[in-house]
Amino acid sequence: MSTAAAVLTAKSEDHAVNALHQARRTDGLPVIVPTPERVDRMLLHAGSMDRDLVIGTVGPADGLLTFELAAINAVMAGCDPEMFPLVVAACEALTDPVMEIGPLQHTTHPLGIFAVVNGPAREWFGVHSGSGALGPGYRTNATLGRAIRLIMINVGGGVPGIGDMSTLGSPTKFGCSMAEDEERSPFDALHVSRGFAADDSTVTLLGCDGPHSLVFQVNDPDKDGDTFLRVLAGALANPAWNNIHFGKGMVAVVLNPTHADMLQKSGFTTREAVQQRIFELAAVSRSQIMAKFGTMAQYNQESKDGDTIRVVNKPEDILLLTGGGEGGGYSAYFTSWGGGLQGNMAVTKRVRFDAGCAAPVSQRS
């Protein structure tokens, strides 16, 4: 299979953009034309890696993702060339077999890819973690998620209605990226909980839908923690979510700093304690479903816990991070598809600044 990028000759940049739209090579929004000069500038931040080196395959088309193709899509997405190491780490996560990107693209579920950046790269590349982190206004957040989506379209064949079979789609499919606010978190950082060193930089990807809003006004920070987790668990255990439908998958929870502080003051002093309590609470029984809906036909017929269907199989399947603005009553959660042979698991990869990718100019010695 060829790894060479297709070459398009156009009369003007406007003509090139229109041709890319007509060929269904975009996400429907205007793109930056990936001229050879722009792609070369992006590849300067791939360090010594050859442009034709294959990072991995992207399903369902099983296209070979090279450094050059990653750079082309990063240019189209509007990425600053210096952030290319983030894109490469995301590509390594995307092509990890555990990610099962082919089934994730081909399902009728409306999932997108949620990307979380941890470690020093948050500051180096300006990945926002505070107010409005999942919304507009932050270039690195927006373009990282968009580059992932364009790679899924152009290398993986995830064209809506062809390779991407989502019934309705989702705004999350345009891109959904943020950094964790490690400084405001009372817990260890997400990447540390996943086996990396605190001074490593990482990108974590999870195929999921959302974000879904969770409102909770804190009255007594020393006592409200368990009540908050009960409210969160009730939202996660919605019989309409795939996590209950399949009885597996992962969820992600983004705690705003106020809610994170409240949990710590209420005695939930570690990430593991919060995960364990959510795991215990986020469940629904078959008898409850039968009483309310009169059928179990829509739901997982097997469970390790007899009558109980849990949102996740183990506490570690709850991705917990801190982010967002101060003082608000809103946190957010993401639910997953839960399908595939792996059950829709998250993947974390280290951002490399060695022979593969260069550190930002401002960070070089």
C-alpha positions in Angstrom: 0.0 0.0 0.0 1.4 3.4 -1.0 2.1 5.9 1.7 2.6 8.9 -0.6 0.4 11.9 -0.3 -1.8 12.8 -3.2 -0.8 16.1 -5.0 -3.4 18.6 -6.1 -2.7 21.4 -8.5 -5.0 24.4 -8.2 -5.2 27.8 -9.7 -5.5 29.5 -6.3 -5.9 28.8 -2.6 -9.7 29.4 -2.9 -9.8 26.8 -5.7 -7.8 24.4 -3.6 -10.1 24.7 -0.6 -13.1 24.2 -2.8 -11.5 21.1 -4.3 -10.8 19.7 -0.9 -14.4 20.3 0.2 -15.7 18.6 -3.0 -13.5 15.6 -2.5 -14.8 15.3 1.1 -11.4 15.8 2.5 -12.5 18.3 5.2 -14.8 18.5 8.2 -17.0 21.0 6.4 -15.2 24.0 7.8 -12.6 26.1 5.8 -9.1 24.6 6.0 -5.6 25.9 5.5 -4.2 24.7 2.2 -1.4 22.2 2.9 1.2 23.5 0.5 4.6 21.8 0.4 6.2 24.7 2.2 3.6 24.6 5.0 3.9 20.9 5.4 7.7 21.1 5.4 7.5 23.7 8.2 5.3 21.3 10.2 7.7 18.5 9.6 10.7 20.5 11.0 9.1 19.6 14.4 9.2 15.9 13.7 12.9 15.9 14.6 14.8 13.3 12.7 11.8 11.2 11.8 11.5 10.5 8.0 8.3 11.9 6.5 7.5 8.5 5.0 7.8 6.7 8.4 4.5 4.9 9.2 3.1 5.8 12.6 0.3 3.2 12.3 -2.9 2.4 10.5 -6.2 4.2 10.9 -9.5 2.3 10.3 -11.9 1.5 9.0 -10.0 2.1 5.7 -6.8 0.9 7.4 -4.9 3.8 5.8 -1.2 4.0 6.6 -0.6 7.2 8.7 2.9 8.6 8.0 4.5 11.6 9.5 3.9 13.5 6.3 0.2 12.7 6.3 0.0 13.7 9.9 1.7 17.0 9.0 -0.7 17.6 6.1 -3.7 17.2 8.2 -2.2 19.3 11.0 -1.7 22.1 8.5 -5.3 21.8 7.3 -6.5 22.0 10.9 -4.6 25.2 11.5 -2.0 23.8 14.0 1.0 25.9 14.9 4.0 23.9 13.6 5.6 23.9 17.1 2.7 21.9 18.5 3.3 19.0 16.0 4.7 16.8 18.8 1.2 16.9 20.4 -0.3 15.8 17.1 2.2 12.9 16.8 1.5 11.7 20.3 -2.3 11.8 19.5 -1.5 9.8 16.3 0.3 7.2 18.3 -2.7 6.9 20.6 -5.1 6.9 17.7 -3.3 4.0 16.0 -2.8 1.9 19.1 -4.7 -1.4 18.7 -6.4 -0.9 22.1 -8.0 2.3 20.6 -9.9 0.2 17.9 -10.3 3.3 15.8 -11.9 1.3 13.0 -14.9 0.1 15.0 -15.1 3.5 16.8 -15.5 5.2 13.4 -17.9 2.7 11.9 -20.4 2.5 14.8 -23.7 4.3 14.6 -23.0 5.8 18.0 -22.3 9.5 18.0 -18.9 9.4 19.7 -16.1 11.8 19.1 -12.5 11.8 20.4 -11.8 13.5 23.8 -8.1 14.5 24.1 -6.5 15.4 27.4 -3.0 16.9 27.6 -0.9 16.5 30.7 2.6 17.5 31.9 4.8 20.4 30.9 3.5 20.4 27.3 0.4 22.1 28.6 2.3 25.3 29.1 4.8 24.9 26.3 2.0 24.7 23.7 -0.7 26.8 25.4 -3.2 24.0 25.9 -6.0 25.7 28.0 -7.4 24.0 31.1 -9.4 26.8 32.7 -12.7 28.6 31.9 -14.3 27.5 28.7 -11.5 24.9 28.0 -13.9 22.7 26.0 -15.3 25.6 24.0 -14.1 28.1 21.4 -11.3 30.6 21.7 -8.1 28.5 22.3 -6.1 27.7 19.2 -4.2 24.6 20.5 -7.3 23.1 22.0 -9.3 23.6 18.9 -6.7 22.6 16.3 -5.4 19.5 18.1 -8.9 18.0 18.2 -9.5 19.1 14.6 -6.3 17.5 13.4 -7.3 14.2 15.0 -10.7 14.4 13.2 -9.1 15.2 9.8 -6.7 12.3 10.1 -9.7 10.0 10.9 -11.4 11.3 7.7 -8.5 11.5 5.3 -6.4 8.5 6.4 -9.0 6.3 8.1 -11.8 6.9 5.6 -14.2 8.3 8.3 -16.3 10.2 5.8 -19.8 10.7 7.2 -22.2 8.1 5.7 -19.3 6.1 4.3 -16.7 5.2 6.9 -18.3 7.2 9.8 -21.7 5.6 10.2 -22.9 7.7 13.2 -26.7 8.1 12.9 -26.8 11.7 13.9 -23.2 12.7 14.5 -22.1 15.1 17.2 -20.4 18.5 17.6 -17.7 16.6 19.5 -16.6 15.1 16.2 -15.2 18.5 15.2 -12.7 18.2 18.0 -12.7 18.1 21.8 -9.4 18.8 23.6 -8.2 20.3 26.8 -5.4 20.2 29.3 -5.9 19.0 32.9 -5.5 21.8 35.5 -2.9 19.9 37.5 -2.1 22.9 39.7 -5.7 23.2 40.9 -6.3 19.4 41.3 -6.1 18.0 44.8 -5.2 14.6 43.3 -2.3 13.3 41.3 -2.4 14.2 37.6 -4.3 11.9 35.2 -1.1 10.8 33.4 0.6 9.9 36.7 -2.4 7.7 37.5 -1.9 5.9 34.2 1.7 5.1 34.9 3.7 8.1 33.6 6.1 10.3 35.5 4.9 13.7 36.7 7.4 15.5 34.4 6.3 13.5 31.3 4.0 15.1 28.8 1.2 13.0 27.5 -1.9 12.9 25.4 -4.8 10.7 26.4 -7.6 9.8 24.0 -11.0 8.4 24.7 -13.8 7.7 22.2 -16.9 9.1 23.9 -20.0 11.3 23.7 -20.5 14.5 25.6 -19.6 16.6 27.4 -22.8 16.4 29.5 -23.3 19.1 32.2 -23.5 18.2 35.9 -24.8 21.0 38.2 -24.2 20.9 41.9 -24.2 23.9 44.2 -21.8 23.4 47.2 -23.3 24.3 50.5 -21.0 22.6 53.0 -17.6 21.7 51.4 -16.8 19.5 54.4 -19.9 17.3 54.0 -21.2 17.6 50.4 -18.7 15.3 48.7 -20.6 12.1 49.0 -23.9 13.8 47.9 -22.1 15.1 44.9 -20.8 11.7 44.0 -24.3 10.3 44.3 -25.7 12.9 41.9 -22.8 12.2 39.5 -23.4 8.4 39.7 -27.1 8.9 39.1 -26.3 10.8 35.9 -23.7 8.2 34.7 -26.1 5.3 35.4 -28.8 6.6 32.9 -30.3 3.6 31.1 -30.1 5.6 27.9 -26.3 5.6 28.0 -24.3 2.8 26.2 -22.4 2.1 29.4 -25.6 0.6 30.8 -26.7 -0.8 27.5 -23.4 -2.9 27.2 -22.5 -2.9 30.9 -18.9 -1.8 30.1 -16.8 0.9 28.6 -15.2 3.9 30.2 -16.4 7.3 31.4 -14.5 10.6 31.9 -15.3 13.1 34.6 -14.0 16.7 34.5 -14.3 18.2 38.0 -14.3 22.0 38.2 -11.8 23.2 40.9 -14.6 24.0 43.3 -16.0 20.5 43.1 -12.5 18.9 43.3 -11.7 20.9 46.4 -15.0 19.9 48.0 -14.3 16.3 47.5 -10.9 16.6 49.1 -12.3 18.5 52.1 -15.1 15.9 52.4 -12.5 13.1 53.0 -12.0 11.9 49.4 -8.3 12.7 49.5 -7.1 10.5 46.6 -8.2 9.9 43.0 -8.6 6.2 43.9 -11.1 7.0 46.7 -13.2 9.0 44.3 -13.1 6.4 41.6 -14.0 3.6 44.0 -17.0 5.5 45.3 -18.3 6.3 41.8 -17.8 2.7 40.9 -19.9 1.6 43.9 -22.7 4.1 43.2 -22.9 4.2 39.4 -25.1 1.1 38.8 -28.6 0.1 38.0 -30.4 -3.1 38.7 -32.2 -5.4 36.2 -35.3 -5.3 38.5 -35.3 -1.5 38.3 -35.1 -1.6 34.5 -37.9 -4.2 34.3 -40.1 -2.3 36.7 -39.7 1.0 34.7 -39.5 -0.2 31.1 -40.9 -3.8 31.2 -38.1 -5.3 29.2 -34.4 -6.1 29.3 -34.2 -6.6 25.6 -32.1 -3.4 25.1 -29.6 -4.2 27.8 -26.6 -6.4 28.6 -27.9 -9.9 29.6 -24.8 -10.9 31.6 -23.3 -9.3 34.6 -20.7 -10.3 37.2 -22.9 -8.8 39.9 -26.1 -10.7 39.3 -28.9 -8.2 39.3 -26.6 -5.2 39.1 -25.4 -3.6 35.8 -22.4 -1.3 36.5 -21.4 1.7 34.4 -17.8 0.4 34.2 -16.1 -2.9 35.0 -13.6 -1.5 37.4 -12.8 1.8 39.2 -9.8 2.5 37.0 -12.2 2.8 34.0 -13.3 6.2 35.3 -11.0 8.9 33.9 -11.0 11.7 36.5 -9.4 15.1 35.9 -9.8 18.7 37.0 -10.4 21.7 34.8 -12.7 24.6 34.0 -13.4 27.9 35.7 -13.4 28.8 39.4 -16.5 29.1 41.5 -19.1 27.6 39.1 -21.5 24.9 40.0 -20.9 22.9 36.8 -18.7 19.9 36.2 -18.9 17.6 33.1 -18.9 13.9 32.3 -18.5 11.9 29.1 -19.9 8.4 28.5 -18.6 5.9 26.0 -19.8 3.5 23.3 -18.6 0.5 25.1 -18.4 -1.7 22.0 -15.6 -3.4 20.2 -13.4 -6.2 21.3 -11.5 -4.0 23.8 -14.7 -2.3 25.2 -13.8 1.2 24.1 -10.7 1.9 26.3 -8.7 5.1 26.6 -5.0 5.2 25.4 -2.3 7.5 26.7 1.0 8.2 24.9 4.0 10.3 25.8 4.8 13.4 23.9 8.4 12.8 22.7 11.1 15.4 22.5 14.0 13.2 21.6 15.0 11.8 18.2 11.4 11.8 17.1 10.1 15.3 17.9 11.8 18.5 18.9 10.8 20.6 21.9 9.4 24.0 21.3 12.0 26.7 20.4 11.4 28.4 23.7 12.2 25.2 25.6 15.4 24.3 23.9 18.7 24.7 25.7 
